[in-house]
Amino acid sequence: MDSMEKIFGKTAQMTVLKNLIENQNEPTYLSGIAEATGLSHSSVARVITPLVSSGVVQEKMLGKQVRLFQLNMESEATSAIVDFYGKINEAVN
């Protein structure tokens, strides 16, 4: 159990967000997130929607059906989340 799980519990949205934070310089597909996190494709699709809507995650379309996701590091909210994640990991570990 990592530091975020100790405090907030394990939710699909936290799992996806943690994966994107840990791979913030690497754009990825829904299937890549699903494979890396062990979540189903449909769970990742469901929980990434509010992250995109809030501007924390950027979504780029590649063709008509393929979507690529990456943290939106231009967003103040994303920067605050990434900073918080780093501080929590230092404090709890």
N, CA, C and O atoms as a printed pandas DataFrame, in Angstrom:
     atom_number atom_name residue_name chain_id  residue_number  x_coord  y_coord  z_coord
0              1         N          MET        A               1    0.854   -1.182    0.000
1              2        CA          MET        A               1    0.000    0.000    0.000
2              3         C          MET        A               1    0.894    1.238    0.000
3              4         O          MET        A               1    1.786    1.371    0.838
4              5         N          ASP        A               2    0.645    2.142   -0.951
5              6        CA          ASP        A               2    1.461    3.350   -0.998
6              7         C          ASP        A               2    0.863    4.444   -0.115
7              8         O          ASP        A               2   -0.204    4.271    0.475
8              9         N          SER        A               3    1.566    5.567   -0.036
9             10        CA          SER        A               3    1.164    6.636    0.877
10            11         C          SER        A               3   -0.203    7.225    0.543
11            12         O          SER        A               3   -0.959    7.558    1.456
12            13         N          MET        A               4   -0.539    7.362   -0.730
13            14        CA          MET        A               4   -1.844    7.910   -1.103
14            15         C          MET        A               4   -2.961    6.962   -0.684
15            16         O          MET        A               4   -4.010    7.406   -0.216
16            17         N          GLU        A               5   -2.744    5.663   -0.850
17            18        CA          GLU        A               5   -3.756    4.680   -0.457
18            19         C          GLU        A               5   -3.943    4.673    1.053
19            20         O          GLU        A               5   -5.062    4.503    1.538
20            21         N          LYS        A               6   -2.869    4.854    1.792
21            22        CA          LYS        A               6   -2.967    4.874    3.251
22            23         C          LYS        A               6   -3.893    5.979    3.724
23            24         O          LYS        A               6   -4.631    5.804    4.694
24            25         N          ILE        A               7   -3.857    7.113    3.048
25            26        CA          ILE        A               7   -4.646    8.269    3.477
26            27         C          ILE        A               7   -6.030    8.294    2.845
27            28         O          ILE        A               7   -7.025    8.512    3.537
28            29         N          PHE        A               8   -6.102    8.074    1.539
29            30        CA          PHE        A               8   -7.356    8.257    0.810
30            31         C          PHE        A               8   -8.065    6.974    0.423
31            32         O          PHE        A               8   -9.190    7.016   -0.074
32            33         N          GLY        A               9   -7.435    5.850    0.641
33            34        CA          GLY        A               9   -8.015    4.590    0.198
34            35         C          GLY        A               9   -7.722    4.362   -1.269
35            36         O          GLY        A               9   -7.193    5.234   -1.958
36            37         N          LYS        A              10   -8.073    3.182   -1.736
37            38        CA          LYS        A              10   -7.801    2.848   -3.132
38            39         C          LYS        A              10   -9.079    2.979   -3.936
39            40         O          LYS        A              10  -10.013    2.191   -3.783
40            41         N          THR        A              11   -9.106    3.977   -4.787
41            42        CA          THR        A              11  -10.232    4.155   -5.695
42            43         C          THR        A              11   -9.696    4.105   -7.120
43            44         O          THR        A              11   -8.505    4.317   -7.351
44            45         N          ALA        A              12  -10.561    3.830   -8.055
45            46        CA          ALA        A              12  -10.141    3.761   -9.456
46            47         C          ALA        A              12   -9.608    5.105   -9.924
47            48         O          ALA        A              12   -8.603    5.162  -10.634
48            49         N          GLN        A              13  -10.275    6.195   -9.531
49            50        CA          GLN        A              13   -9.825    7.514   -9.981
50            51         C          GLN        A              13   -8.457    7.862   -9.402
51            52         O          GLN        A              13   -7.618    8.423  -10.108
52            53         N          MET        A              14   -8.218    7.541   -8.132
53            54        CA          MET        A              14   -6.906    7.785   -7.529
54            55         C          MET        A              14   -5.846    6.920   -8.206
55            56         O          MET        A              14   -4.719    7.370   -8.410
56            57         N          THR        A              15   -6.193    5.698   -8.550
57            58        CA          THR        A              15   -5.253    4.792   -9.212
58            59         C          THR        A              15   -4.853    5.339  -10.578
59            60         O          THR        A              15   -3.675    5.316  -10.935
60            61         N          VAL        A              16   -5.819    5.826  -11.338
61            62        CA          VAL        A              16   -5.538    6.406  -12.655
62            63         C          VAL        A              16   -4.709    7.676  -12.507
63            64         O          VAL        A              16   -3.732    7.867  -13.232
64            65         N          LEU        A              17   -5.085    8.534  -11.585
65            66        CA          LEU        A              17   -4.358    9.783  -11.378
66            67         C          LEU        A              17   -2.917    9.510  -10.962
67            68         O          LEU        A              17   -1.990   10.149  -11.460
68            69         N          LYS        A              18   -2.733    8.571  -10.059
69            70        CA          LYS        A              18   -1.382    8.206   -9.617
70            71         C          LYS        A              18   -0.551    7.703  -10.798
71            72         O          LYS        A              18    0.617    8.067  -10.935
72            73         N          ASN        A              19   -1.144    6.878  -11.642
73            74        CA          ASN        A              19   -0.440    6.374  -12.823
74            75         C          ASN        A              19   -0.023    7.508  -13.749
75            76         O          ASN        A              19    1.093    7.510  -14.268
76            77         N          LEU        A              20   -0.913    8.466  -13.957
77            78        CA          LEU        A              20   -0.598    9.591  -14.833
78            79         C          LEU        A              20    0.477   10.488  -14.214
79            80         O          LEU        A              20    1.325   11.016  -14.933
80            81         N          ILE        A              21    0.450   10.665  -12.900
81            82        CA          ILE        A              21    1.475   11.460  -12.225
82            83         C          ILE        A              21    2.837   10.789  -12.365
83            84         O          ILE        A              21    3.832   11.441  -12.683
84            85         N          GLU        A              22    2.873    9.496  -12.127
85            86        CA          GLU        A              22    4.142    8.771  -12.175
86            87         C          GLU        A              22    4.701    8.652  -13.590
87            88         O          GLU        A              22    5.883    8.357  -13.771
88            89         N          ASN        A              23    3.855    8.880  -14.589
89            90        CA          ASN        A              23    4.277    8.812  -15.993
90            91         C          ASN        A              23    3.919   10.111  -16.717
91            92         O          ASN        A              23    3.497   10.096  -17.873
92            93         N          GLN        A              24    4.096   11.230  -16.018
93            94        CA          GLN        A              24    3.580   12.496  -16.528
94            95         C          GLN        A              24    4.195   12.970  -17.839
95            96         O          GLN        A              24    3.598   13.803  -18.521
96            97         N          ASN        A              25    5.343   12.478  -18.206
97            98        CA          ASN        A              25    5.958   12.893  -19.468
98            99         C          ASN        A              25    5.665   11.933  -20.611
99           100         O          ASN        A              25    6.212   12.069  -21.705
100          101         N          GLU        A              26    4.797   10.961  -20.349
101          102        CA          GLU        A              26    4.501    9.940  -21.345
102          103         C          GLU        A              26    3.007    9.899  -21.662
103          104         O          GLU        A              26    2.225    9.404  -20.851
104          105         N          PRO        A              27    2.600   10.404  -22.812
105          106        CA          PRO        A              27    1.188   10.269  -23.202
106          107         C          PRO        A              27    0.831    8.785  -23.304
107          108         O          PRO        A              27    1.673    7.959  -23.655
108          109         N          THR        A              28   -0.411    8.460  -22.997
109          110        CA          THR        A              28   -0.818    7.052  -23.017
110          111         C          THR        A              28   -2.263    6.911  -23.460
111          112         O          THR        A              28   -3.015    7.884  -23.510
112          113         N          TYR        A              29   -2.630    5.692  -23.777
113          114        CA          TYR        A              29   -3.984    5.350  -24.205
114          115         C          TYR        A              29   -4.761    4.788  -23.027
115          116         O          TYR        A              29   -4.170    4.429  -22.008
116          117         N          LEU        A              30   -6.074    4.709  -23.154
117          118        CA          LEU        A              30   -6.895    4.084  -22.110
118          119         C          LEU        A              30   -6.413    2.665  -21.836
119          120         O          LEU        A              30   -6.307    2.251  -20.682
120          121         N          SER        A              31   -6.124    1.929  -22.892
121          122        CA          SER        A              31   -5.690    0.548  -22.702
122          123         C          SER        A              31   -4.346    0.475  -21.988
123          124         O          SER        A              31   -4.105   -0.463  -21.228
124          125         N          GLY        A              32   -3.470    1.443  -22.217
125          126        CA          GLY        A              32   -2.188    1.485  -21.521
126          127         C          GLY        A              32   -2.367    1.739  -20.041
127          128         O          GLY        A              32   -1.697    1.120  -19.214
128          129         N          ILE        A              33   -3.269    2.649  -19.703
129          130        CA          ILE        A              33   -3.566    2.928  -18.291
130          131         C          ILE        A              33   -4.189    1.695  -17.648
131          132         O          ILE        A              33   -3.826    1.316  -16.534
132          133         N          ALA        A              34   -5.124    1.077  -18.351
133          134        CA          ALA        A              34   -5.784   -0.122  -17.818
134          135         C          ALA        A              34   -4.763   -1.223  -17.546
135          136         O          ALA        A              34   -4.790   -1.853  -16.488
136          137         N          GLU        A              35   -3.879   -1.448  -18.488
137          138        CA          GLU        A              35   -2.869   -2.501  -18.319
138          139         C          GLU        A              35   -1.929   -2.184  -17.157
139          140         O          GLU        A              35   -1.606   -3.064  -16.359
140          141         N          ALA        A              36   -1.493   -0.937  -17.063
141          142        CA          ALA        A              36   -0.549   -0.549  -16.013
142          143         C          ALA        A              36   -1.156   -0.577  -14.618
143          144         O          ALA        A              36   -0.460   -0.838  -13.637
144          145         N          THR        A              37   -2.456   -0.307  -14.531
145          146        CA          THR        A              37   -3.106   -0.214  -13.215
146          147         C          THR        A              37   -3.863   -1.470  -12.808
147          148         O          THR        A              37   -4.185   -1.649  -11.634
148          149         N          GLY        A              38   -4.148   -2.337  -13.770
149          150        CA          GLY        A              38   -4.943   -3.524  -13.469
150          151         C          GLY        A              38   -6.438   -3.256  -13.461
151          152         O          GLY        A              38   -7.223   -4.135  -13.107
152          153         N          LEU        A              39   -6.840   -2.048  -13.847
153          154        CA          LEU        A              39   -8.257   -1.698  -13.931
154          155         C          LEU        A              39   -8.802   -2.114  -15.293
155          156         O          LEU        A              39   -8.045   -2.281  -16.248
156          157         N          SER        A              40  -10.100   -2.276  -15.373
157          158        CA          SER        A              40  -10.708   -2.584  -16.664
158          159         C          SER        A              40  -10.711   -1.332  -17.539
159          160         O          SER        A              40  -10.662   -0.207  -17.042
160          161         N          HIS        A              41  -10.768   -1.551  -18.833
161          162        CA          HIS        A              41  -10.823   -0.453  -19.791
162          163         C          HIS        A              41  -12.015    0.450  -19.492
163          164         O          HIS        A              41  -11.895    1.675  -19.529
164          165         N          SER        A              42  -13.162   -0.152  -19.196
165          166        CA          SER        A              42  -14.368    0.643  -18.922
166          167         C          SER        A              42  -14.236    1.460  -17.640
167          168         O          SER        A              42  -14.750    2.577  -17.571
168          169         N          SER        A              43  -13.560    0.928  -16.627
169          170        CA          SER        A              43  -13.346    1.687  -15.388
170          171         C          SER        A              43  -12.455    2.894  -15.642
171          172         O          SER        A              43  -12.720    3.989  -15.146
172          173         N          VAL        A              44  -11.397    2.684  -16.419
173          174        CA          VAL        A              44  -10.499    3.799  -16.741
174          175         C          VAL        A              44  -11.261    4.863  -17.531
175          176         O          VAL        A              44  -11.129    6.053  -17.246
176          177         N          ALA        A              45  -12.046    4.453  -18.504
177          178        CA          ALA        A              45  -12.830    5.400  -19.307
178          179         C          ALA        A              45  -13.789    6.194  -18.417
179          180         O          ALA        A              45  -13.965    7.398  -18.605
180          181         N          ARG        A              46  -14.398    5.523  -17.462
181          182        CA          ARG        A              46  -15.361    6.178  -16.570
182          183         C          ARG        A              46  -14.689    7.206  -15.666
183          184         O          ARG        A              46  -15.201    8.315  -15.509
184          185         N          VAL        A              47  -13.556    6.856  -15.074
185          186        CA          VAL        A              47  -12.948    7.753  -14.084
186          187         C          VAL        A              47  -12.056    8.825  -14.693
187          188         O          VAL        A              47  -11.734    9.807  -14.024
188          189         N          ILE        A              48  -11.650    8.656  -15.949
189          190        CA          ILE        A              48  -10.798    9.677  -16.564
190          191         C          ILE        A              48  -11.636   10.851  -17.067
191          192         O          ILE        A              48  -11.118   11.955  -17.231
192          193         N          THR        A              49  -12.925   10.622  -17.311
193          194        CA          THR        A              49  -13.801   11.674  -17.824
194          195         C          THR        A              49  -13.815   12.920  -16.940
195          196         O          THR        A              49  -13.633   14.018  -17.465
196          197         N          PRO        A              50  -14.023   12.806  -15.616
197          198        CA          PRO        A              50  -13.999   14.021  -14.794
198          199         C          PRO        A              50  -12.613   14.662  -14.713
199          200         O          PRO        A              50  -12.507   15.873  -14.518
200          201         N          LEU        A              51  -11.553   13.871  -14.859
201          202        CA          LEU        A              51  -10.200   14.439  -14.851
202          203         C          LEU        A              51   -9.967   15.286  -16.097
203          204         O          LEU        A              51   -9.297   16.318  -16.040
204          205         N          VAL        A              52  -10.527   14.841  -17.228
205          206        CA          VAL        A              52  -10.445   15.616  -18.462
206          207         C          VAL        A              52  -11.336   16.852  -18.356
207          208         O          VAL        A              52  -10.919   17.949  -18.730
208          209         N          SER        A              53  -12.550   16.685  -17.853
209          210        CA          SER        A              53  -13.499   17.797  -17.734
210          211         C          SER        A              53  -12.971   18.913  -16.840
211          212         O          SER        A              53  -13.240   20.090  -17.080
212          213         N          SER        A              54  -12.220   18.537  -15.813
213          214        CA          SER        A              54  -11.690   19.532  -14.878
214          215         C          SER        A              54  -10.401   20.175  -15.381
215          216         O          SER        A              54   -9.911   21.129  -14.778
216          217         N          GLY        A              55   -9.848   19.663  -16.480
217          218        CA          GLY        A              55   -8.630   20.236  -17.032
218          219         C          GLY        A              55   -7.351   19.657  -16.460
219          220         O          GLY        A              55   -6.259   20.083  -16.833
220          221         N          VAL        A              56   -7.470   18.691  -15.560
221          222        CA          VAL        A              56   -6.289   18.065  -14.956
222          223         C          VAL        A              56   -5.577   17.179  -15.972
223          224         O          VAL        A              56   -4.351   17.073  -15.962
224          225         N          VAL        A              57   -6.345   16.548  -16.839
225          226        CA          VAL        A              57   -5.799   15.655  -17.866
226          227         C          VAL        A              57   -6.182   16.196  -19.238
227          228         O          VAL        A              57   -7.306   16.648  -19.452
228          229         N          GLN        A              58   -5.226   16.141  -20.162
229          230        CA          GLN        A              58   -5.489   16.530  -21.541
230          231         C          GLN        A              58   -5.825   15.287  -22.351
231          232         O          GLN        A              58   -5.231   14.224  -22.167
232          233         N          GLU        A              59   -6.774   15.443  -23.236
233          234        CA          GLU        A              59   -7.162   14.360  -24.138
234          235         C          GLU        A              59   -6.926   14.829  -25.571
235          236         O          GLU        A              59   -7.376   15.906  -25.963
236          237         N          LYS        A              60   -6.223   14.016  -26.344
237          238        CA          LYS        A              60   -6.000   14.320  -27.756
238          239         C          LYS        A              60   -6.539   13.166  -28.581
239          240         O          LYS        A              60   -6.300   11.997  -28.276
240          241         N          MET        A              61   -7.253   13.506  -29.609
241          242        CA          MET        A              61   -7.797   12.488  -30.499
242          243         C          MET        A              61   -6.772   12.154  -31.578
243          244         O          MET        A              61   -6.189   13.046  -32.194
244          245         N          LEU        A              62   -6.563   10.879  -31.794
245          246        CA          LEU        A              62   -5.732   10.393  -32.896
246          247         C          LEU        A              62   -6.654    9.605  -33.808
247          248         O          LEU        A              62   -6.896    8.417  -33.591
248          249         N          GLY        A              63   -7.153   10.258  -34.803
249          250        CA          GLY        A              63   -8.153    9.628  -35.653
250          251         C          GLY        A              63   -9.533    9.807  -35.046
251          252         O          GLY        A              63   -9.776   10.735  -34.273
252          253         N          LYS        A              64  -10.433    8.903  -35.411
253          254        CA          LYS        A              64  -11.811    9.041  -34.953
254          255         C          LYS        A              64  -12.083    8.365  -33.612
255          256         O          LYS        A              64  -12.990    8.780  -32.890
256          257         N          GLN        A              65  -11.320    7.336  -33.266
257          258        CA          GLN        A              65  -11.634    6.584  -32.055
258          259         C          GLN        A              65  -10.507    6.507  -31.043
259          260         O          GLN        A              65  -10.763    6.207  -29.877
260          261         N          VAL        A              66   -9.290    6.763  -31.435
261          262        CA          VAL        A              66   -8.156    6.601  -30.534
262          263         C          VAL        A              66   -7.926    7.897  -29.758
263          264         O          VAL        A              66   -7.789    8.977  -30.333
264          265         N          ARG        A              67   -7.889    7.749  -28.431
265          266        CA          ARG        A              67   -7.669    8.908  -27.572
266          267         C          ARG        A              67   -6.360    8.727  -26.815
267          268         O          ARG        A              67   -6.029    7.631  -26.365
268          269         N          LEU        A              68   -5.621    9.830  -26.685
269          270        CA          LEU        A              68   -4.344    9.852  -26.003
270          271         C          LEU        A              68   -4.480   10.777  -24.798
271          272         O          LEU        A              68   -5.043   11.866  -24.910
272          273         N          PHE        A              69   -3.963   10.346  -23.637
273          274        CA          PHE        A              69   -4.129   11.111  -22.402
274          275         C          PHE        A              69   -2.777   11.447  -21.781
275          276         O          PHE        A              69   -1.821   10.676  -21.862
276          277         N          GLN        A              70   -2.727   12.635  -21.151
277          278        CA          GLN        A              70   -1.527   13.068  -20.443
278          279         C          GLN        A              70   -1.934   14.140  -19.437
279          280         O          GLN        A              70   -2.901   14.872  -19.650
280          281         N          LEU        A              71   -1.184   14.225  -18.337
281          282        CA          LEU        A              71   -1.455   15.291  -17.383
282          283         C          LEU        A              71   -1.311   16.641  -18.068
283          284         O          LEU        A              71   -0.439   16.818  -18.918
284          285         N          ASN        A              72   -2.154   17.582  -17.705
285          286        CA          ASN        A              72   -2.096   18.942  -18.232
286          287         C          ASN        A              72   -1.250   19.779  -17.277
287          288         O          ASN        A              72   -1.779   20.384  -16.345
288          289         N          MET        A              73    0.047   19.814  -17.507
289          290        CA          MET        A              73    0.954   20.508  -16.594
290          291         C          MET        A              73    0.840   22.024  -16.681
291          292         O          MET        A              73    1.481   22.730  -15.902
292          293         N          GLU        A              74    0.043   22.537  -17.608
293          294        CA          GLU        A              74   -0.213   23.973  -17.677
294          295         C          GLU        A              74   -1.330   24.383  -16.715
295          296         O          GLU        A              74   -1.539   25.572  -16.474
296          297         N          SER        A              75   -2.034   23.415  -16.177
297          298        CA          SER        A              75   -3.124   23.673  -15.243
298          299         C          SER        A              75   -2.581   23.873  -13.828
299          300         O          SER        A              75   -1.760   23.088  -13.351
300          301         N          GLU        A              76   -3.048   24.930  -13.166
301          302        CA          GLU        A              76   -2.642   25.166  -11.772
302          303         C          GLU        A              76   -3.100   24.026  -10.871
303          304         O          GLU        A              76   -2.388   23.638   -9.945
304          305         N          ALA        A              77   -4.276   23.494  -11.138
305          306        CA          ALA        A              77   -4.791   22.381  -10.333
306          307         C          ALA        A              77   -3.882   21.161  -10.462
307          308         O          ALA        A              77   -3.579   20.496   -9.472
308          309         N          THR        A              78   -3.451   20.875  -11.685
309          310        CA          THR        A              78   -2.563   19.727  -11.900
310          311         C          THR        A              78   -1.245   19.930  -11.177
311          312         O          THR        A              78   -0.747   19.010  -10.528
312          313         N          SER        A              79   -0.676   21.117  -11.280
313          314        CA          SER        A              79    0.587   21.406  -10.588
314          315         C          SER        A              79    0.432   21.223   -9.086
315          316         O          SER        A              79    1.318   20.676   -8.429
316          317         N          ALA        A              80   -0.692   21.681   -8.542
317          318        CA          ALA        A              80   -0.940   21.537   -7.101
318          319         C          ALA        A              80   -1.080   20.061   -6.719
319          320         O          ALA        A              80   -0.578   19.641   -5.676
320          321         N          ILE        A              81   -1.754   19.281   -7.552
321          322        CA          ILE        A              81   -1.927   17.849   -7.277
322          323         C          ILE        A              81   -0.580   17.132   -7.313
323          324         O          ILE        A              81   -0.293   16.311   -6.442
324          325         N          VAL        A              82    0.239   17.431   -8.302
325          326        CA          VAL        A              82    1.553   16.792   -8.423
326          327         C          VAL        A              82    2.432   17.169   -7.235
327          328         O          VAL        A              82    3.121   16.313   -6.680
328          329         N          ASP        A              83    2.418   18.446   -6.838
329          330        CA          ASP        A              83    3.188   18.888   -5.662
330          331         C          ASP        A              83    2.705   18.180   -4.402
331          332         O          ASP        A              83    3.506   17.716   -3.592
332          333         N          PHE        A              84    1.389   18.103   -4.248
333          334        CA          PHE        A              84    0.796   17.437   -3.092
334          335         C          PHE        A              84    1.207   15.973   -3.049
335          336         O          PHE        A              84    1.563   15.456   -1.990
336          337         N          TYR        A              85    1.158   15.313   -4.181
337          338        CA          TYR        A              85    1.545   13.907   -4.278
338          339         C          TYR        A              85    2.996   13.707   -3.810
339          340         O          TYR        A              85    3.298   12.789   -3.048
340          341         N          GLY        A              86    3.864   14.571   -4.279
341          342        CA          GLY        A              86    5.270   14.484   -3.864
342          343         C          GLY        A              86    5.453   14.716   -2.380
343          344         O          GLY        A              86    6.220   14.004   -1.733
344          345         N          LYS        A              87    4.765   15.693   -1.833
345          346        CA          LYS        A              87    4.878   15.999   -0.407
346          347         C          LYS        A              87    4.305   14.887    0.460
347          348         O          LYS        A              87    4.877   14.553    1.498
348          349         N          ILE        A              88    3.190   14.316    0.046
349          350        CA          ILE        A              88    2.586   13.209    0.804
350          351         C          ILE        A              88    3.523   12.004    0.811
351          352         O          ILE        A              88    3.706   11.360    1.844
352          353         N          ASN        A              89    4.112   11.703   -0.337
353          354        CA          ASN        A              89    5.036   10.573   -0.403
354          355         C          ASN        A              89    6.241   10.776    0.511
355          356         O          ASN        A              89    6.709    9.825    1.137
356          357         N          GLU        A              90    6.745   12.001    0.593
357          358        CA          GLU        A              90    7.868   12.292    1.481
358          359         C          GLU        A              90    7.454   12.201    2.945
359          360         O          GLU        A              90    8.203   11.670    3.766
360          361         N          ALA        A              91    6.288   12.707    3.278
361          362        CA          ALA        A              91    5.844   12.769    4.670
362          363         C          ALA        A              91    5.457   11.402    5.235
363          364         O          ALA        A              91    5.731   11.109    6.399
364          365         N          VAL        A              92    4.831   10.581    4.423
365          366        CA          VAL        A              92    4.288    9.314    4.910
366          367         C          VAL        A              92    5.330    8.200    4.858
367          368         O          VAL        A              92    5.326    7.312    5.711
368          369         N          ASN        A              93    6.203    8.236    3.888
369          370        CA          ASN        A              93    7.193    7.166    3.751
370          371         C          ASN        A              93    8.356    7.330    4.680
371          372         O          ASN        A              93    9.269    6.504    4.677
